Amino acid sequence: MLNIHYILDPAYRMCRHTIASCFRLASSVFGTHVCLVSAAVEQLKPLFCIILYIINMRPLTDDETKIMFEKLSKYIGENIKLLVDRPDGTYCFRLHKDRVFYISEKILKLATNISRDKLVSAGTCFGKFTKTQKFRLHITALDFLAPYAKFKVWVKPGAEQSFLYGNHILKSGLGRITENTEQYQGVVVYSMADVPLGFGVAAKSTQVCRHVDPMSIVVFHQADIGEYIRCEDTLT
């Protein structure tokens, strides 16, 4: 069953408005003049574009929303609401070819002018659903995760390059870690200069990290900004 947010969706509201306008126009001109009938047909074109757009880039279902929000909550907790309730406009999540995009209502409306076979992406890709319906966050979501991250890890300068090549973070490369970080907690990874480098999952809790061997893994790598070069062709 589709998400109840369909009834609040801007594209859905646009459809309703266009349908109503078309019916009013058609009822007023039907049987009068062929040019006016053509005008009614012409007004249907935006509706067809919107329908194609919704089919190709649609709101998430309830199950998809739950899966994605559970993954996001591991990194930003209840701050998820800050992604949707923004002072600069209305934002929402859309699914397009198994990828989830974070997009403003303004861009969503503009994107209806692009045919479905030409649409590559719109907004920011947050991640994708796998064939087993698991959600995998992409590095492109980092700019939205970092400001709201509840748990953070800082890596030493000598360990930055290793992480940016897709490797896990060892205790020897750990600079700092947020207090009370639990094992398997999602963390955003920073340089010692507070530059976001990526994100991962804590392999050890804060307490355990203080006593483990220097070669022990303390953060499992999930994504890093080096992927913009290594995985350029697959990010979008």
N, CA, C and O of each residue as an XYZ file, in Angstrom:
944
protein
N       0.859     -1.192      0.000
C       0.000      0.000      0.000
C       0.891      1.237      0.000
O       1.903      1.283      0.700
N       0.508      2.237     -0.790
C       1.331      3.429     -0.906
C       1.217      4.314      0.317
O       0.214      4.299      1.031
N       2.256      5.078      0.537
C       2.334      5.960      1.700
C       1.159      6.932      1.754
O       0.743      7.468      0.727
N       0.624      7.158      2.958
C      -0.487      8.090      3.144
C      -0.095      9.502      2.760
O      -0.955     10.347      2.513
N       1.232      9.763      2.710
C       1.690     11.108      2.361
C       1.398     11.452      0.901
O       1.611     12.589      0.481
N       0.911     10.480      0.125
C       0.477     10.784     -1.234
C      -0.531     11.928     -1.241
O      -0.518     12.772     -2.137
N      -1.410     11.949     -0.229
C      -2.469     12.957     -0.234
C      -1.918     14.341      0.052
O      -2.595     15.341     -0.184
N      -0.706     14.408      0.555
C      -0.084     15.699      0.837
C       1.009     16.031     -0.167
O       1.601     17.110     -0.121
N       1.271     15.102     -1.071
C       2.376     15.255     -1.997
C       2.119     16.391     -2.982
O       1.019     16.494     -3.525
N       3.112     17.243     -3.223
C       2.907     18.373     -4.134
C       2.547     17.945     -5.550
O       1.689     18.556     -6.187
N       3.201     16.899     -6.043
C       2.883     16.432     -7.389
C       1.456     15.914     -7.456
O       0.760     16.092     -8.456
N       1.029     15.269     -6.369
C      -0.349     14.770     -6.317
C      -1.322     15.942     -6.341
O      -2.339     15.893     -7.033
N      -1.015     16.993     -5.588
C      -1.887     18.165     -5.569
C      -1.930     18.822     -6.945
O      -2.975     19.305     -7.382
N      -0.780     18.833     -7.624
C      -0.737     19.385     -8.971
C      -1.631     18.586     -9.912
O      -2.323     19.157    -10.754
N      -1.611     17.259     -9.764
C      -2.456     16.400    -10.594
C      -3.922     16.740    -10.388
O      -4.673     16.902    -11.350
N      -4.322     16.847     -9.135
C      -5.721     17.133     -8.836
C      -6.135     18.476     -9.422
O      -7.223     18.615     -9.982
N      -5.253     19.462     -9.286
C      -5.558     20.800     -9.797
C      -5.679     20.780    -11.320
O      -6.595     21.378    -11.884
N      -4.746     20.085    -11.983
C      -4.769     20.029    -13.444
C      -5.987     19.275    -13.956
O      -6.622     19.691    -14.925
N      -6.315     18.147    -13.291
C      -7.491     17.372    -13.691
C      -8.748     18.222    -13.578
O      -9.578     18.240    -14.487
N      -8.883     18.926    -12.458
C     -10.067     19.762    -12.251
C     -10.161     20.849    -13.314
O     -11.241     21.124    -13.837
N      -9.023     21.465    -13.631
C      -9.011     22.518    -14.649
C      -9.410     21.973    -16.011
O     -10.161     22.606    -16.753
N      -8.894     20.779    -16.332
C      -9.203     20.177    -17.627
C     -10.686     19.847    -17.747
O     -11.296     20.075    -18.791
N     -11.260     19.311    -16.679
C     -12.680     18.976    -16.709
C     -13.542     20.232    -16.865
O     -14.530     20.234    -17.599
N     -13.150     21.292    -16.166
C     -13.924     22.534    -16.281
C     -13.855     23.091    -17.699
O     -14.857     23.527    -18.266
N     -12.634     23.063    -18.258
C     -12.461     23.585    -19.608
C     -13.196     22.723    -20.629
O     -13.878     23.245    -21.512
N     -13.056     21.396    -20.507
C     -13.690     20.491    -21.466
C     -15.204     20.601    -21.417
O     -15.868     20.582    -22.454
N     -15.755     20.717    -20.198
C     -17.212     20.795    -20.065
C     -17.762     22.096    -20.630
O     -18.899     22.150    -21.101
N     -16.941     23.149    -20.580
C     -17.418     24.445    -21.063
C     -17.315     24.590    -22.573
O     -18.037     25.386    -23.174
N     -16.410     23.815    -23.194
C     -16.192     23.989    -24.633
C     -16.645     22.797    -25.464
O     -16.684     22.876    -26.692
N     -16.986     21.697    -24.808
C     -17.335     20.483    -25.562
C     -18.505     20.749    -26.515
O     -19.552     21.254    -26.111
N     -18.306     20.403    -27.761
C     -19.360     20.545    -28.754
C     -19.463     21.934    -29.348
O     -20.409     22.209    -30.087
N     -18.524     22.820    -29.052
C     -18.614     24.189    -29.581
C     -17.675     24.396    -30.760
O     -18.126     24.560    -31.894
N     -16.398     24.389    -30.504
C     -15.452     24.686    -31.582
C     -14.238     23.783    -31.447
O     -13.731     23.576    -30.344
N     -13.776     23.250    -32.553
C     -12.671     22.304    -32.525
C     -11.404     22.922    -31.952
O     -10.614     22.218    -31.323
N     -11.191     24.202    -32.149
C      -9.993     24.863    -31.616
C     -10.010     24.874    -30.096
O      -8.979     24.702    -29.446
N     -11.200     25.080    -29.541
C     -11.308     25.092    -28.091
C     -11.110     23.698    -27.520
O     -10.527     23.534    -26.448
N     -11.602     22.685    -28.247
C     -11.377     21.305    -27.813
C      -9.886     20.997    -27.842
O      -9.365     20.332    -26.947
N      -9.200     21.483    -28.877
C      -7.750     21.288    -28.965
C      -7.046     21.946    -27.786
O      -6.056     21.427    -27.271
N      -7.575     23.102    -27.361
C      -6.987     23.792    -26.210
C      -7.120     22.943    -24.954
O      -6.224     22.911    -24.110
N      -8.261     22.250    -24.842
C      -8.466     21.376    -23.682
C      -7.482     20.219    -23.700
O      -6.918     19.850    -22.669
N      -7.279     19.645    -24.897
C      -6.320     18.542    -25.035
C      -4.912     19.027    -24.724
O      -4.126     18.323    -24.089
N      -4.599     20.254    -25.183
C      -3.273     20.822    -24.938
C      -3.017     20.983    -23.450
O      -1.894     20.798    -22.982
N      -4.068     21.330    -22.704
C      -3.901     21.528    -21.273
C      -3.674     20.209    -20.543
O      -3.201     20.194    -19.407
N      -4.015     19.099    -21.203
C      -3.802     17.790    -20.585
C      -2.330     17.387    -20.587
O      -1.929     16.512    -19.820
N      -1.525     18.015    -21.438
C      -0.124     17.617    -21.551
C       0.632     17.691    -20.225
O       1.360     16.752    -19.902
N       0.490     18.777    -19.435
C       1.183     18.801    -18.137
C       0.774     17.646    -17.235
O       1.584     17.124    -16.469
N      -0.510     17.249    -17.334
C      -0.990     16.135    -16.521
C      -0.270     14.853    -16.888
O       0.127     14.086    -16.011
N      -0.096     14.614    -18.201
C       0.592     13.412    -18.629
C       2.040     13.413    -18.138
O       2.567     12.381    -17.722
N       2.669     14.578    -18.191
C       4.055     14.691    -17.704
C       4.136     14.360    -16.223
O       5.045     13.658    -15.782
N       3.175     14.872    -15.457
C       3.172     14.643    -14.013
C       2.955     13.168    -13.706
O       3.619     12.601    -12.837
N       2.005     12.542    -14.437
C       1.736     11.119    -14.211
C       2.976     10.286    -14.510
O       3.325      9.388    -13.744
N       3.647     10.586    -15.633
C       4.866      9.865    -15.965
C       5.939     10.082    -14.913
O       6.686      9.165    -14.574
N       6.009     11.302    -14.400
C       7.022     11.637    -13.393
C       6.770     10.874    -12.099
O       7.701     10.349    -11.487
N       5.482     10.813    -11.678
C       5.153     10.123    -10.433
C       5.460      8.641    -10.554
O       5.962      8.019     -9.617
N       5.147      8.068    -11.745
C       5.420      6.652    -11.955
C       6.913      6.396    -11.879
O       7.352      5.388    -11.324
N       7.695      7.316    -12.442
C       9.126      7.116    -12.540
C       9.868      7.572    -11.290
O      10.920      7.017    -10.971
N       9.357      8.554    -10.585
C       9.987      9.063     -9.374
C       8.883      9.289     -8.358
O       8.245     10.342     -8.353
N       8.660      8.324     -7.512
C       7.475      8.305     -6.662
C       7.831      8.450     -5.187
O       8.986      8.262     -4.804
N       6.846      8.782     -4.362
C       7.060      8.774     -2.912
C       7.345      7.357     -2.426
O       6.974      6.386     -3.085
N       7.992      7.240     -1.296
C       8.296      5.930     -0.736
C       7.037      5.311     -0.130
O       6.155      6.027      0.344
N       6.960      3.993     -0.146
C       5.879      3.305      0.545
C       6.145      3.368      2.047
O       7.220      3.796      2.469
N       5.181      2.949      2.848
C       5.363      2.945      4.304
C       6.549      2.074      4.712
O       7.343      2.461      5.569
N       6.665      0.894      4.092
C       7.766     -0.016      4.432
C       9.111      0.578      4.033
O      10.081      0.483      4.784
N       9.170      1.182      2.866
C      10.417      1.792      2.408
C      10.814      2.961      3.294
O      11.991      3.139      3.610
N       9.829      3.757      3.693
C      10.103      4.888      4.585
C      10.647      4.400      5.916
O      11.602      4.970      6.444
N      10.049      3.350      6.460
C      10.494      2.801      7.744
C      11.926      2.298      7.661
O      12.737      2.571      8.545
N      12.236      1.561      6.595
C      13.585      1.013      6.427
C      14.618      2.129      6.313
O      15.673      2.074      6.946
N      14.312      3.140      5.503
C      15.257      4.239      5.314
C      15.431      5.054      6.588
O      16.556      5.403      6.947
N      14.336      5.360      7.275
C      14.418      6.155      8.497
C      15.154      5.406      9.606
O      15.846      6.026     10.413
N      15.014      4.089      9.656
C      15.758      3.307     10.647
C      17.255      3.430     10.407
O      18.038      3.516     11.353
N      17.650      3.438      9.135
C      19.076      3.593      8.817
C      19.553      5.010      9.157
O      20.621      5.175      9.745
N      18.781      6.016      8.796
C      19.161      7.395      9.093
C      19.233      7.654     10.592
O      20.100      8.393     11.058
N      18.317      7.041     11.352
C      18.274      7.272     12.798
C      19.524      6.756     13.495
O      19.849      7.215     14.590
N      20.228      5.815     12.887
C      21.469      5.312     13.476
C      22.548      6.392     13.490
O      23.492      6.327     14.278
N      22.402      7.373     12.622
C      23.402      8.435     12.518
C      22.933      9.761     13.116
O      23.719     10.469     13.745
N      21.657     10.102     12.924
C      21.199     11.424     13.377
C      20.028     11.358     14.354
O      19.511     12.399     14.759
N      19.602     10.160     14.738
C      18.543     10.020     15.738
C      17.260     10.727     15.351
O      16.812     10.654     14.206
N      16.670     11.419     16.331
C      15.404     12.120     16.092
C      15.571     13.367     15.226
O      14.585     14.017     14.877
N      16.808     13.703     14.881
C      17.041     14.867     14.016
C      16.552     14.653     12.586
O      16.652     15.552     11.751
N      16.025     13.471     12.307
C      15.449     13.207     10.982
C      14.389     14.247     10.648
O      14.260     14.675      9.502
N      13.638     14.643     11.661
C      12.541     15.596     11.416
C      13.057     16.928     10.900
O      12.327     17.658     10.231
N      14.318     17.256     11.206
C      14.896     18.515     10.741
C      15.177     18.497      9.238
O      15.337     19.549      8.618
N      15.237     17.299      8.658
C      15.441     17.200      7.218
C      14.171     17.532      6.447
O      14.220     18.018      5.317
N      13.030     17.259      7.080
C      11.742     17.480      6.414
C      11.154     18.835      6.780
O      10.674     19.565      5.912
N      11.194     19.172      8.073
C      10.652     20.456      8.541
C      11.745     21.515      8.489
O      12.424     21.774      9.483
N      11.905     22.120      7.325
C      12.953     23.111      7.127
C      12.355     24.493      6.942
O      11.288     24.633      6.344
N      13.040     25.530      7.456
C      12.517     26.897      7.323
C      12.633     27.458      5.910
O      11.981     28.447      5.574
N      13.467     26.821      5.079
C      13.692     27.350      3.730
C      12.814     26.695      2.665
O      13.032     26.909      1.473
N      11.828     25.903      3.078
C      10.939     25.288      2.096
C      10.552     23.874      2.471
O      11.010     23.333      3.478
N       9.695     23.279      1.641
C       9.232     21.915      1.866
C      10.134     20.934      1.133
O      10.387     21.080     -0.063
N      10.618     19.933      1.862
C      11.484     18.908      1.282
C      10.859     17.533      1.488
O      10.092     17.326      2.428
N      11.192     16.603      0.609
C      10.634     15.261      0.705
C      11.614     14.250      0.105
O      12.628     14.624     -0.484
N      11.291     12.966      0.265
C      12.104     11.892     -0.293
C      11.355     11.238     -1.446
O      10.145     11.026     -1.369
N      12.082     10.920     -2.518
C      11.485     10.289     -3.686
C      12.338      9.104     -4.139
O      13.563      9.114     -4.010
N      11.668      8.095     -4.667
C      12.353      6.897     -5.155
C      12.421      6.925     -6.676
O      11.408      7.127     -7.346
N      13.617      6.721     -7.216
C      13.807      6.698     -8.667
C      14.840      5.632     -9.003
O      16.014      5.770     -8.658
N      14.410      4.578     -9.669
C      15.303      3.480    -10.052
C      16.063      2.933     -8.844
O      17.286      2.799     -8.881
N      15.336      2.622     -7.784
C      15.868      2.037     -6.542
C      16.688      3.011     -5.705
O      17.160      2.647     -4.628
N      16.865      4.235     -6.177
C      17.617      5.228     -5.414
C      16.672      6.240     -4.773
O      15.663      6.630     -5.360
N      17.021      6.653     -3.558
C      16.193      7.609     -2.827
C      16.820      8.991     -2.938
O      18.001      9.175     -2.646
N      16.016      9.958     -3.364
C      16.493     11.326     -3.539
C      15.791     12.258     -2.551
O      14.599     12.128     -2.273
N      16.570     13.189     -2.039
C      16.083     14.223     -1.127
C      15.924     15.480     -1.966
O      16.899     15.992     -2.516
N      14.694     15.977     -2.065
C      14.412     17.004     -3.059
C      13.433     18.040     -2.531
O      12.533     17.712     -1.757
N      13.604     19.276     -2.943
C      12.683     20.337     -2.541
C      11.449     20.312     -3.437
O      11.497     19.831     -4.569
N      10.354     20.833     -2.917
C       9.112     20.878     -3.695
C       9.293     21.709     -4.958
O       8.720     21.397     -6.002
N      10.089     22.765     -4.859
C      10.317     23.633     -6.019
C      10.990     22.869     -7.149
O      10.565     22.959     -8.301
N      12.039     22.117     -6.824
C      12.746     21.339     -7.846
C      11.865     20.202     -8.345
O      11.911     19.838     -9.520
N      11.063     19.644     -7.442
C      10.156     18.565     -7.826
C       9.202     19.011     -8.924
O       8.936     18.267     -9.868
N       8.694     20.221     -8.795
C       7.778     20.747     -9.812
C       8.507     21.001    -11.130
O       7.978     20.719    -12.205
N       9.721     21.536    -11.039
C      10.487     21.809    -12.257
C      10.849     20.521    -12.990
O      10.926     20.496    -14.218
N      11.069     19.460    -12.231
C      11.486     18.191    -12.833
C      10.396     17.545    -13.664
O      10.677     16.646    -14.456
N       9.152     17.986    -13.499
C       8.062     17.417    -14.292
C       8.203     17.766    -15.767
O       7.536     17.167    -16.611
N       9.058     18.720    -16.084
C       9.278     19.101    -17.481
C      10.270     18.183    -18.188
O      10.500     18.323    -19.389
N      10.855     17.247    -17.448
C      11.840     16.324    -18.017
C      11.167     14.982    -18.279
O      10.509     14.436    -17.394
N      11.324     14.453    -19.474
C      10.709     13.173    -19.812
C      11.344     12.056    -18.999
O      12.500     12.151    -18.587
N      10.575     11.000    -18.775
C      11.018      9.932    -17.888
C      12.292      9.249    -18.379
O      13.106      8.804    -17.570
N      12.472      9.162    -19.713
C      13.657      8.491    -20.236
C      14.900      9.369    -20.162
O      16.018      8.883    -20.334
N      14.706     10.667    -19.905
C      15.838     11.592    -19.811
C      16.222     11.895    -18.365
O      17.314     12.401    -18.104
N      15.332     11.591    -17.432
C      15.584     11.921    -16.029
C      16.635     10.993    -15.434
O      16.443      9.777    -15.391
N      17.729     11.558    -14.980
C      18.798     10.787    -14.345
C      18.690     10.892    -12.829
O      18.719      9.881    -12.128
N      18.566     12.109    -12.330
C      18.416     12.323    -10.893
C      17.847     13.712    -10.663
O      17.846     14.559    -11.556
N      17.366     13.925     -9.455
C      16.859     15.242     -9.064
C      17.032     15.372     -7.566
O      16.649     14.474     -6.816
N      17.605     16.482     -7.119
C      17.882     16.621     -5.699
C      19.182     15.919     -5.334
O      20.100     15.833     -6.150
N      19.253     15.420     -4.109
C      20.449     14.742     -3.604
C      20.153     13.274     -3.351
O      19.187     12.940     -2.665
N      20.979     12.402     -3.902
C      20.803     10.964     -3.684
C      21.262     10.612     -2.272
O      22.414     10.851     -1.911
N      20.361     10.043     -1.477
C      20.694      9.637     -0.112
C      21.188      8.195     -0.052
O      21.915      7.823      0.869
N      20.798      7.393     -1.021
C      21.204      5.996     -1.015
C      20.329      5.180     -1.937
O      19.583      5.735     -2.745
N      20.413      3.866     -1.825
C      19.631      3.004     -2.706
C      19.131      1.772     -1.954
O      19.705      1.355     -0.948
N      18.059      1.211     -2.468
C      17.538     -0.045     -1.949
C      18.156     -1.191     -2.741
O      18.197     -1.157     -3.971
N      18.636     -2.205     -2.026
C      19.199     -3.376     -2.682
C      18.072     -4.304     -3.129
O      16.901     -4.045     -2.850
N      18.424     -5.368     -3.811
C      17.422     -6.331     -4.274
C      16.728     -7.030     -3.110
O      15.614     -7.534     -3.258
N      17.382     -7.058     -1.959
C      16.785     -7.669     -0.764
C      16.072     -6.635      0.101
O      15.735     -6.907      1.254
N      15.845     -5.447     -0.459
C      15.119     -4.360      0.203
C      15.824     -3.828      1.451
O      15.175     -3.407      2.409
N      17.141     -3.852      1.428
C      17.922     -3.187      2.461
C      18.359     -1.836      1.904
O      18.617     -1.697      0.708
N      18.439     -0.839      2.794
C      18.798      0.502      2.344
C      20.262      0.780      2.638
O      20.725      0.602      3.765
N      20.983      1.217      1.620
C      22.406      1.519      1.761
C      22.628      3.009      1.535
O      22.336      3.537      0.462
N      23.148      3.678      2.559
C      23.428      5.110      2.452
C      24.604      5.369      1.522
O      25.589      4.630      1.535
N      24.499      6.411      0.722
C      25.588      6.812     -0.156
C      26.340      8.001      0.448
O      25.811      8.728      1.290
N      27.562      8.177      0.006
C      28.388      9.274      0.509
C      27.760     10.628      0.189
O      28.041     11.614      0.870
N      26.917     10.687     -0.835
C      26.274     11.943     -1.212
C      25.336     12.472     -0.124
O      24.916     13.628     -0.176
N      25.007     11.633      0.858
C      24.146     12.070      1.967
C      24.947     12.723      3.089
O      24.366     13.253      4.036
N      26.275     12.692      2.991
C      27.132     13.164      4.082
C      26.860     14.603      4.492
O      26.838     14.913      5.683
N      26.651     15.488      3.518
C      26.438     16.906      3.837
C      25.180     17.134      4.665
O      25.056     18.161      5.333
N      24.246     16.185      4.626
C      23.019     16.322      5.406
C      23.086     15.541      6.714
O      22.348     15.838      7.653
N      23.971     14.539      6.781
C      24.140     13.777      8.018
C      25.052     14.509      9.001
O      24.778     14.554     10.200
N      26.135     15.080      8.481
C      27.147     15.695      9.343
C      26.602     16.765     10.293
O      26.956     16.743     11.471
N      25.757     17.704      9.839
C      25.287     18.749     10.764
C      24.432     18.225     11.909
O      24.322     18.874     12.948
N      23.820     17.044     11.725
C      22.900     16.520     12.735
C      23.419     15.266     13.434
O      22.697     14.647     14.216
N      24.666     14.890     13.156
C      25.223     13.662     13.734
C      25.299     13.750     15.255
O      25.729     14.763     15.807
N      24.879     12.681     15.926
C      24.911     12.641     17.387
C      26.195     12.003     17.898
O      26.631     12.272     19.018
N      26.798     11.152     17.064
C      28.029     10.476     17.465
C      29.072     10.645     16.362
O      28.800     10.431     15.181
N      30.281     11.038     16.791
C      31.322     11.377     15.821
C      32.642     10.696     16.172
O      32.902     10.326     17.317
N      33.458     10.550     15.136
C      34.800      9.998     15.297
C      35.761     10.905     14.534
O      35.470     11.327     13.415
N      36.893     11.198     15.139
C      37.923     12.006     14.480
C      39.147     11.122     14.229
O      39.601     10.413     15.127
N      39.670     11.168     13.019
C      40.834     10.341     12.696
C      42.091     11.207     12.650
O      42.044     12.384     12.295
N      43.193     10.604     13.011
C      44.471     11.305     12.972
C      44.881     11.557     11.518
O      44.475     10.814     10.624
N      45.683     12.599     11.277
C      46.106     12.917      9.901
C      46.726     11.732      9.166
O      46.507     11.556      7.967
N      47.493     10.928      9.881
C      48.147      9.789      9.240
C      47.197      8.680      8.835
O      47.559      7.814      8.039
N      45.980      8.696      9.374
C      45.004      7.643      9.069
C      43.941      8.097      8.071
O      43.115      7.298      7.630
N      43.967      9.373      7.721
C      42.949      9.901      6.801
C      42.990      9.207      5.447
O      41.956      8.782      4.933
N      44.181      9.091      4.871
C      44.295      8.522      3.531
C      43.797      7.087      3.498
O      43.130      6.677      2.547
N      44.117      6.329      4.528
C      43.662      4.938      4.589
C      42.140      4.861      4.576
O      41.559      4.040      3.867
N      41.496      5.725      5.370
C      40.032      5.728      5.413
C      39.453      6.157      4.070
O      38.444      5.613      3.621
N      40.098      7.137      3.427
C      39.605      7.649      2.148
C      39.834      6.679      0.994
O      39.385      6.920     -0.126
N      40.532      5.586      1.270
C      40.676      4.515      0.289
C      39.740      3.351      0.599
O      39.827      2.285     -0.010
N      38.846      3.577      1.557
C      37.830      2.565      1.840
C      38.173      1.592      2.945
O      37.513      0.561      3.074
N      39.181      1.882      3.746
C      39.589      0.968      4.816
C      38.947      1.330      6.155
O      38.552      2.472      6.386
N      38.855      0.332      7.028
C      38.331      0.560      8.372
C      39.324      1.414      9.170
O      40.489      1.543      8.792
N      38.854      1.985     10.264
C      39.712      2.810     11.124
C      40.233      1.962     12.274
O      39.461      1.313     12.980
N      41.548      1.974     12.456
C      42.177      1.230     13.548
C      42.335      2.122     14.774
O      42.253      3.347     14.686
N      42.562      1.489     15.911
C      42.760      2.256     17.148
C      43.948      3.210     17.009
O      43.927      4.313     17.556
N      44.980      2.789     16.280
C      46.165      3.634     16.115
C      45.855      4.917     15.340
O      46.584      5.902     15.458
N      44.779      4.910     14.551
C      44.420      6.092     13.777
C      43.296      6.901     14.388
O      42.869      7.909     13.824
N      42.814      6.460     15.545
C      41.696      7.145     16.197
C      42.178      8.362     16.970
O      43.018      8.243     17.862
N      41.645      9.535     16.630
C      41.997     10.748     17.349
C      41.086     10.969     18.538
O      41.548     11.108     19.670
N      39.786     11.000     18.275
C      38.780     11.180     19.331
C      37.518     10.426     18.949
O      37.325     10.047     17.794
N      36.672     10.218     19.935
C      35.377      9.600     19.700
C      34.383     10.182     20.703
O      34.739     10.430     21.855
N      33.156     10.398     20.280
C      32.132     10.957     21.160
C      31.934     10.066     22.380
O      31.889      8.841     22.265
N      31.816     10.687     23.543
C      31.584      9.933     24.776
C      30.271      9.151     24.686
O      29.300      9.588     24.068
N      30.282      7.983     25.326
C      29.090      7.123     25.423
C      28.623      6.569     24.081
O      27.451      6.230     23.917
N      29.534      6.480     23.133
C      29.197      5.823     21.869
C      29.122      4.322     22.101
O      30.060      3.721     22.624
N      28.013      3.723     21.715
C      27.828      2.284     21.899
C      28.376      1.517     20.697
O      28.554      2.077     19.614
N      28.638      0.238     20.906
C      29.079     -0.616     19.804
C      27.982     -0.702     18.739
O      26.799     -0.815     19.060
N      28.386     -0.648     17.488
C      27.502     -0.711     16.317
C      26.647      0.544     16.134
O      25.669      0.537     15.387
N      27.028      1.611     16.820
C      26.357      2.895     16.623
C      26.878      3.548     15.337
O      28.075      3.496     15.056
N      25.987      4.157     14.565
C      26.422      4.876     13.376
C      27.176      6.136     13.762
O      26.737      6.874     14.644
N      28.300      6.391     13.117
C      29.124      7.562     13.439
C      29.531      8.279     12.155
O      29.723      7.654     11.112
N      29.659      9.591     12.250
C      30.199     10.382     11.143
C      31.679     10.592     11.420
O      32.065     10.933     12.538
N      32.501     10.390     10.410
C      33.956     10.451     10.561
C      34.472     11.816     10.109
O      34.135     12.297      9.027
N      35.292     12.427     10.957
C      35.861     13.752     10.680
C      37.388     13.689     10.713
O      37.981     12.796     11.319
N      38.004     14.663     10.045
C      39.436     14.876     10.230
C      39.609     15.628     11.542
O      38.624     16.078     12.127
N      40.833     15.771     12.010
C      41.079     16.503     13.248
C      40.778     17.991     13.076
O      40.680     18.729     14.056
N      40.630     18.430     11.813
C      40.267     19.823     11.533
C      38.757     19.981     11.369
O      38.283     21.007     10.882
N      38.008     18.961     11.779
C      36.536     18.973     11.726
C      35.960     19.013     10.313
O      34.893     19.583     10.088
N      36.663     18.413      9.375
C      36.145     18.274      8.011
C      35.500     16.896      7.877
O      36.170     15.891      8.115
N      34.216     16.815      7.505
C      33.559     15.502      7.359
C      34.218     14.686      6.246
O      34.379     15.164      5.123
N      34.594     13.452      6.572
C      35.260     12.581      5.605
C      34.382     11.424      5.144
O      34.616     10.848      4.082
N      33.380     11.088      5.935
C      32.536      9.945      5.604
C      31.770      9.483      6.824
O      31.591     10.240      7.778
N      31.324      8.255      6.795
C      30.620      7.710      7.960
C      30.849      6.205      8.049
O      31.274      5.558      7.091
N      30.557      5.677      9.221
C      30.779      4.255      9.456
C      29.992      3.769     10.651
O      29.051      4.423     11.101
N      30.386      2.612     11.163
C      29.724      2.002     12.316
C      30.781      1.696     13.367
O      31.818      1.110     13.057
N      30.522      2.090     14.603
C      31.481      1.857     15.686
C      31.651      0.360     15.939
O      30.686     -0.337     16.252
N      32.866     -0.120     15.803
C      33.148     -1.533     16.065
C      33.331     -1.794     17.547
O      33.180     -2.921     18.020
N      33.663     -0.726     18.278
C      33.864     -0.825     19.729
C      33.185      0.371     20.389
O      33.035      1.427     19.773
N      32.783      0.202     21.621
C      32.206      1.316     22.372
C      33.320      2.269     22.797
O      34.502      1.938     22.699
N      32.938      3.443     23.266
C      33.933      4.426     23.715
C      34.812      3.849     24.812
O      36.030      4.026     24.790
N      34.212      3.167     25.760
C      34.963      2.608     26.883
C      35.964      1.560     26.424
O      37.107      1.541     26.881
N      35.532      0.690     25.517
C      36.411     -0.383     25.044
C      37.556      0.179     24.211
O      38.669     -0.346     24.244
N      37.283      1.248     23.464
C      38.316      1.842     22.602
C      39.538      2.296     23.391
O      40.647      2.333     22.859
N      39.338      2.634     24.639
C      40.451      3.141     25.452
C      41.469      2.053     25.789
O      42.602      2.355     26.163
N      41.070      0.798     25.660
C      41.938     -0.272     26.151
C      42.322     -1.296     25.091
O      43.078     -2.220     25.390
N      41.826     -1.164     23.865
C      42.105     -2.189     22.860
C      43.490     -2.019     22.256
O      44.142     -0.990     22.431
N      43.918     -3.038     21.551
C      45.208     -3.051     20.871
C      45.225     -2.008     19.751
O      44.195     -1.775     19.119
N      46.381     -1.373     19.490
C      46.470     -0.344     18.440
C      46.048     -0.825     17.053
O      45.647     -0.013     16.220
N      46.129     -2.120     16.793
C      45.777     -2.649     15.482
C      44.339     -3.153     15.413
O      43.936     -3.740     14.409
N      43.574     -2.932     16.459
C      42.171     -3.356     16.474
C      41.312     -2.370     15.686
O      41.558     -1.164     15.704
N      40.316     -2.892     15.005
C      39.377     -2.043     14.262
C      38.411     -1.395     15.245
O      37.792     -2.078     16.061
N      38.286     -0.075     15.163
C      37.365      0.636     16.053
C      36.159      1.206     15.303
O      35.120      1.473     15.907
N      36.298      1.391     13.986
C      35.173      1.880     13.170
C      35.149      1.113     11.851
O      36.143      1.063     11.127
N      34.005      0.523     11.556
C      33.827     -0.142     10.269
C      33.482      0.905      9.201
O      32.570      1.713      9.373
N      34.220      0.868      8.119
C      34.002      1.820      7.027
C      32.664      1.574      6.339
O      32.310      0.430      6.052
N      31.925      2.641      6.076
C      30.676      2.555      5.322
C      30.760      3.366      4.023
O      30.408      2.873      2.951
N      31.224      4.596      4.130
C      31.358      5.448      2.942
C      32.351      6.559      3.232
O      32.513      6.968      4.382
N      33.018      7.050      2.192
C      33.980      8.143      2.359
C      33.986      9.014      1.115
O      33.544      8.583      0.050
N      34.487     10.237      1.244
C      34.454     11.186      0.134
C      35.390     10.799     -1.005
O      35.312     11.371     -2.092
N      36.263      9.845     -0.768
C      37.108      9.347     -1.851
C      36.300      8.637     -2.926
O      36.781      8.436     -4.041
N      35.070      8.258     -2.588
C      34.203      7.573     -3.552
C      33.805      8.485     -4.701
O      33.431      8.007     -5.772
N      33.882      9.795     -4.490
C      33.566     10.712     -5.587
C      34.520     10.511     -6.758
O      34.188     10.831     -7.899
N      35.700      9.981     -6.472
C      36.668      9.673     -7.525
C      36.636      8.186     -7.859
O      36.597      7.812     -9.031
N      36.651      7.332     -6.830
C      36.704      5.889     -7.059
C      35.427      5.345     -7.695
O      35.478      4.436     -8.523
N      34.282      5.909     -7.303
C      32.985      5.364     -7.748
C      32.164      6.403     -8.496
O      30.938      6.435     -8.382
N      32.830      7.236     -9.246
C      32.154      8.354     -9.915
C      30.993      7.898    -10.793
O      29.958      8.563    -10.844
N      31.155      6.776    -11.480
C      30.137      6.330    -12.438
C      28.925      5.683    -11.786
O      27.895      5.514    -12.439
N      29.025      5.320    -10.524
C      27.927      4.584     -9.883
C      27.220      5.364     -8.787
O      26.263      4.857     -8.201
N      27.659      6.576     -8.494
C      27.055      7.337     -7.400
C      25.665      7.841     -7.745
O      24.822      7.946     -6.854
N      25.392      8.161     -9.016
C      24.085      8.697     -9.400
C      23.207      7.605     -9.975
O      22.065      7.867    -10.355
